[in-house]
Amino acid sequence: MPVEIKAPIVVNTAEAEILGILRKSGEISRLEISHITGWSKAKTSQEIRKLVNKGFIIEIGEGNSHGGRKPRILQLNNNIGYLVGIDIGATSIDLALAGISGQIYQRRSEPADVHQKPSIVLGRCIELIQEMVRAQGGQPVQIFGVGIGVPGPVDFNRGVLVAPPLMPDWENFSFRDYFKNIFPSAIVIVDNDVNIMALGEQKAGKGVGIDHFIFIKIGTGIGAGIISNGKIHRGSDGCAGDIGHICVDKKGPICRCGNFGCLEAMAAGPAIVEKAILAANNGSSPLLRQILETNDGILRPEDVNIACRDGNQAALEIIRSSGQMVGDVLASLVNFFNPSHVFIGGGISNFGNHLLVAIRQAVLRRSLPLATQHLSIDFSGIGADAGVIGAITLASQYLFTVKDELQQTA
C-alpha cells in the first residue's frame, strides 16, 4: 500500500545530514556515520533510530567485522516510493523511474519537439511516467520526487524558464503546478539540462569524488554545468554556465538569442549541418552531396560524423572547426575557474576523438600553464544517461528537506 506521507519530507538538521550521507554512500554502518559526522555513538544511534522508526531508512544485514561485532548496514528505504528523472532535449525526451536511493527500475525514451507547447511534451511525459509506474506495480501517489532538466535558462528558485531561445512558448510555465496536479505527493524540481548532466556525472560518471569540474554539453545548443566545491554552481539567478551565447565572431551568423556570432550559432549541431550542406552544394564534398541526395535533401549531424569516419576532408574540417571554437571559449573558463576536469557530453560528443583533440588543443594553446598542468579533458563517463541520472539526483536532494530550506518545493 502507498505510504501516507507527502514530499517534501521535513526533517531536522541531524536527520538531514544522515540522509545525505546515505544518498552518497548507498550503504553504510552506524560507526561510519559517527566518524563522518563527528557525533558520539549515542547521538548517532539516537538519530538513526528516529529515521528507522519513521521508515526512511532500513537495516539490510551485517557488514564485515574489524575486530568486534559485525556492524549493521543501513540504507535508504526504497519502499517509501519512487523518484522520476526527466531529461528534455531539443529533439527527444528521456525518462527514468527510480527508487529513493536512485536505483533505476524503468526507462523510456522517444523523439520530441520542444517547439511544441509544454502541455503536449509534458503531457506525453506524464503518460510515460504512469506507464512506468504501472509496469513496476506501483501507483501514482507513490511518486515522491520529479526532477526535470530543460534546454533553456531556468530561474531555479521559481522553477520556471526565463526567455528560452529554443522554446519561447515555455516561458514562465509552472512545471510544479502541472506535475503536482497529477502526482500530488511529489516535489517537483526544475533545472537547466546541462546542470543536471553535471549532477549525473558527479553521481555515477567520471566526476565521482571530484570537487571542481565543468560539464560541457554540445548538441542542438551548447552549455556548461559547473561543479564547484562539490556542488552545482548556478549563480545568483540560475543562469551560470550559459556559454552557448558567448560571442566568438561578431561578424558571424545570427543566433536564436538575437545576437551575432554566438558559440552555439557557430559550433552546435545545427551549425555543423549548415556547414555540411554548404560543402555538399559548393562541390567541396561529393560524399556529403551523395548523402544529402540519398536523404531527400536532409543532413543530420550524425551524417557529418559518418562522412568524417569515411575519411571525408570537408567533414573532418567542419568537426575540427567546431571543436576549436568550443575549446577557445572553454580556455577562458579554465583560466577563470581552474577546474581539475572537463567532461564533454551531448549528441555531438559522439563525434569522437577528432572533436576531442580539437577541443584539447585549443584549451592548451589559450590557457595558462598553471591552469592546465593537471587538467583532464575527456568525454562523459555515462554519456546519454547523465541527464536522467542527474534529474533523479536533483529530486533526491530535495526529498528530505530541512525546514526553511524548501526553495522550489514550496
Beta strands, then each sheet from edge to edge (+ up, - down):
strand 1: 9-11
strand 2: 28-29
strand 3: 57-62
strand 4: 72-76
strand 5: 82-88
strand 6: 92-99
strand 7: 104-111
strand 8: 143-150
strand 9: 154-155
strand 10: 160-161
strand 11: 187-192
strand 12: 213-218
strand 13: 222-228
strand 14: 231-232
strand 15: 341-345
strand 16: 376-379
strand 17: 400-402
sheet 1: 1+ 17+
sheet 2: 2+ 4- 3+
sheet 3: 7+ 6- 5+ 8+ 11+
sheet 4: 9+ 10-
sheet 5: 14+ 13- 12+ 15+ 16+
end
